[in-house]
Amino acid sequence: MHGRAVMRAFLQADGANIDVVYAHNDDMALGVIQAISEYGLRPGVDIIVVSIDAVKGAVQALLQGTLNCTVECSPYHGPAFFDAAERIHRGEQVPKVVYLEDRVLTAEKAADLRLSEVWCWGY
């Protein structure tokens, strides 16, 4: 995992001054969590870890307390695009901007989720 290797280097260079890590996807964050643990610190406690995707491993890390937050990206970008494309093709007006709702998951929210409520649990 690249997140693990990069985090190892950061920890070796300046581990005492790292308070928060943002990873742009959960797989990176899971590598970061592993590197923090190997370094002898507690991920989620000594260093806050935040990421994006809400894959199964990240939700499990939330429940274990090693990940502080993950943002679940909406799986509906594709359908929203094709809906807009079809409307344009029919000559209809579409909004310039379409916002899709993402969810912020923390340990408290993850504990209340059912499998069917997290869209990318299959990853």
Legacy VTK file of the C-alpha trace (Angstrom):
# vtk DataFile Version 3.0
C-alpha trace
ASCII
DATASET POLYDATA
POINTS 123 float
0.000 0.000 0.000
1.375 3.381 -0.964
-0.323 5.047 1.997
1.638 2.820 4.335
5.005 3.547 2.697
4.414 7.285 2.496
3.195 7.455 6.089
6.222 5.488 7.284
8.470 8.093 5.672
6.515 10.968 7.232
6.613 9.337 10.651
10.362 8.706 10.437
10.961 12.297 9.352
8.665 14.100 11.785
6.392 11.665 13.619
6.197 13.697 16.815
4.606 16.620 14.972
1.868 14.816 13.025
-1.613 15.331 14.436
-3.945 14.647 11.500
-3.735 12.724 8.226
-6.155 13.161 5.332
-6.104 10.382 2.747
-7.981 10.874 -0.501
-9.247 7.299 -0.437
-9.846 4.636 2.163
-7.217 2.220 0.864
-4.559 4.874 1.488
-6.021 5.522 4.927
-5.883 1.827 5.809
-2.176 1.836 4.902
-1.683 4.985 6.993
-3.388 3.290 9.946
-1.059 0.305 9.627
2.049 2.532 9.495
0.927 4.541 12.528
0.404 1.317 14.496
3.801 -0.034 13.432
5.385 3.242 14.556
3.972 2.651 18.041
1.204 5.264 18.022
-2.543 4.749 18.178
-4.266 5.653 14.905
-7.498 7.498 15.547
-6.235 8.608 18.964
-2.651 9.872 18.722
-3.106 10.805 15.064
-6.535 11.589 13.620
-7.176 9.836 10.300
-9.799 11.027 7.791
-10.527 9.668 4.316
-13.027 9.303 1.490
-15.020 6.365 0.068
-16.614 4.463 2.983
-15.448 1.062 1.772
-16.059 -1.918 4.038
-12.542 -1.866 5.557
-12.878 1.818 6.404
-16.231 1.347 8.093
-14.696 -1.501 10.089
-11.785 0.806 11.019
-14.330 3.407 12.176
-15.910 0.804 14.434
-12.459 -0.182 15.774
-11.605 3.457 16.456
-8.555 3.576 14.176
-10.258 5.778 11.560
-12.012 8.927 12.707
-14.070 9.794 9.653
-14.762 8.742 6.080
-16.964 10.504 3.552
-19.194 8.204 1.552
-19.208 9.412 -2.039
-22.526 9.099 -3.824
-22.752 6.272 -6.359
-25.328 8.257 -8.297
-23.034 10.526 -10.322
-23.372 8.292 -13.396
-27.174 8.113 -13.348
-27.389 11.888 -12.754
-25.124 12.485 -15.746
-27.113 10.194 -18.041
-30.385 11.767 -16.914
-28.999 15.203 -17.802
-27.636 13.932 -21.136
-31.001 12.439 -22.077
-32.771 15.656 -21.152
-30.354 17.716 -23.239
-30.825 15.308 -26.148
-34.585 15.865 -25.918
-33.977 19.629 -25.984
-34.905 20.180 -22.347
-33.162 22.610 -20.015
-30.956 21.217 -17.285
-29.425 23.015 -14.314
-25.837 24.210 -14.733
-24.871 22.469 -11.499
-26.270 19.299 -9.945
-25.257 18.488 -6.383
-25.406 14.957 -5.064
-25.486 14.279 -1.362
-22.504 12.543 0.252
-22.529 11.276 3.837
-19.950 11.881 6.527
-19.474 8.708 8.552
-18.025 8.611 12.034
-17.838 5.680 14.438
-21.157 6.681 15.982
-22.915 6.770 12.612
-21.210 3.595 11.375
-22.402 1.656 14.408
-26.004 2.368 13.377
-25.636 1.355 9.716
-26.960 -1.776 8.139
-25.053 -3.435 5.300
-27.549 -2.201 2.696
-27.121 1.431 3.805
-23.484 1.767 2.767
-23.340 1.757 -1.020
-19.812 0.526 -1.507
-19.639 -2.242 1.090
-18.897 -4.645 -1.750
-15.476 -3.120 -2.394
LINES 1 124
123 0 1 2 3 4 5 6 7 8 9 10 11 12 13 14 15 16 17 18 19 20 21 22 23 24 25 26 27 28 29 30 31 32 33 34 35 36 37 38 39 40 41 42 43 44 45 46 47 48 49 50 51 52 53 54 55 56 57 58 59 60 61 62 63 64 65 66 67 68 69 70 71 72 73 74 75 76 77 78 79 80 81 82 83 84 85 86 87 88 89 90 91 92 93 94 95 96 97 98 99 100 101 102 103 104 105 106 107 108 109 110 111 112 113 114 115 116 117 118 119 120 121 122
